[in-house]
Amino acid sequence: GLKSNPYAYISKASAFILPSFFEGKSISLEEAKLLHKPIMVTNFSSAKDQIDNGVTGLIADMNAISIAEKVEQLISNSSLQADLTNNLKNTTFGTENEVTKFYNLISNG
């Protein structure tokens, strides 16, 4: 559900899983990327615009078997988790300055 500050939840997560049939530009996915969480999404229409499969996250096919396999791969492979996290840390998303401004605004509010 809607949370005024989801960062506390996302920051404690060991991975971010977004099994969805449809997403536009997903804000929660962008938040997970900025927080450098290992990510798995389903292959919705804009998934490949937001995730580089195998580099910044994993993209599963739209079926239960593929989703289960990707989730298992993500949670059982610590090397993969580290690689995805490091790749996200080394990626410039272009929104970092806006996020910093937002954090400053809410911390001073």
C-alpha positions in Angstrom: 0.0 0.0 0.0 0.9 3.7 -0.2 3.5 4.7 2.4 4.6 8.3 2.9 8.3 7.2 3.1 8.9 3.7 1.6 12.7 4.1 1.8 12.9 2.6 5.3 11.3 -0.6 4.0 13.3 -0.8 0.8 16.6 -0.1 2.6 16.1 -3.1 4.9 15.1 -5.4 2.0 17.7 -7.9 0.7 16.1 -7.7 -2.8 13.4 -6.0 -4.7 10.9 -8.2 -6.6 8.4 -6.6 -8.9 6.1 -9.2 -10.5 3.8 -7.2 -12.6 1.8 -7.5 -15.8 2.1 -3.8 -16.6 4.2 -1.0 -15.4 5.0 2.4 -17.0 7.9 4.2 -15.4 7.9 2.5 -12.0 8.8 4.8 -9.2 9.3 2.0 -6.8 11.7 0.3 -9.2 13.6 3.6 -9.5 13.8 3.8 -5.7 15.2 0.3 -5.5 17.8 1.1 -8.1 18.8 4.3 -6.2 19.1 2.2 -3.0 21.2 -0.4 -4.9 19.0 -3.4 -4.2 19.3 -6.5 -6.2 16.2 -6.4 -8.5 14.0 -9.0 -10.3 11.1 -7.8 -12.5 8.8 -9.5 -14.9 9.1 -8.7 -18.6 6.4 -6.0 -18.7 6.4 -3.6 -21.6 8.9 -1.1 -20.1 11.1 -3.6 -18.2 14.0 -3.5 -20.6 13.9 0.3 -20.6 14.5 0.3 -16.9 16.6 -2.8 -16.2 19.6 -4.1 -18.1 19.0 -7.8 -17.7 21.8 -9.5 -15.9 23.6 -6.2 -15.2 21.3 -4.0 -13.1 18.7 -6.7 -12.4 17.0 -9.8 -13.7 14.0 -9.9 -16.0 11.7 -13.0 -15.7 9.3 -14.2 -18.3 5.6 -13.7 -17.6 5.0 -17.1 -16.1 5.2 -18.6 -12.6 8.1 -21.0 -13.4 10.4 -18.2 -14.8 9.5 -15.9 -11.9 10.3 -18.7 -9.3 13.6 -19.5 -11.1 14.7 -15.9 -11.2 13.8 -15.2 -7.5 15.6 -18.4 -6.5 18.6 -17.4 -8.6 18.6 -13.9 -7.0 18.2 -15.0 -3.4 20.5 -18.0 -3.5 23.5 -16.5 -5.4 25.3 -14.0 -3.2 27.8 -13.3 -6.0 25.0 -12.3 -8.3 23.6 -10.1 -5.6 26.9 -8.4 -5.1 27.4 -7.9 -8.9 23.9 -6.4 -9.3 24.5 -4.1 -6.3 27.9 -3.0 -7.5 26.6 -2.3 -11.0 23.8 -0.2 -9.6 26.2 1.7 -7.4 28.3 2.5 -10.5 25.3 3.5 -12.6 24.4 7.2 -13.1 20.6 7.4 -13.3 20.4 11.2 -13.8 18.1 11.6 -10.9 20.6 11.7 -8.1 20.5 15.5 -7.7 16.7 15.5 -7.5 16.7 12.8 -4.9 19.2 14.8 -2.8 17.0 17.8 -3.0 14.0 15.7 -2.0 15.8 14.3 1.0 16.9 17.8 2.1 13.4 19.1 1.7 11.8 16.3 3.8 14.5 16.4 6.5 14.1 20.2 6.9 10.3 20.1 6.8 
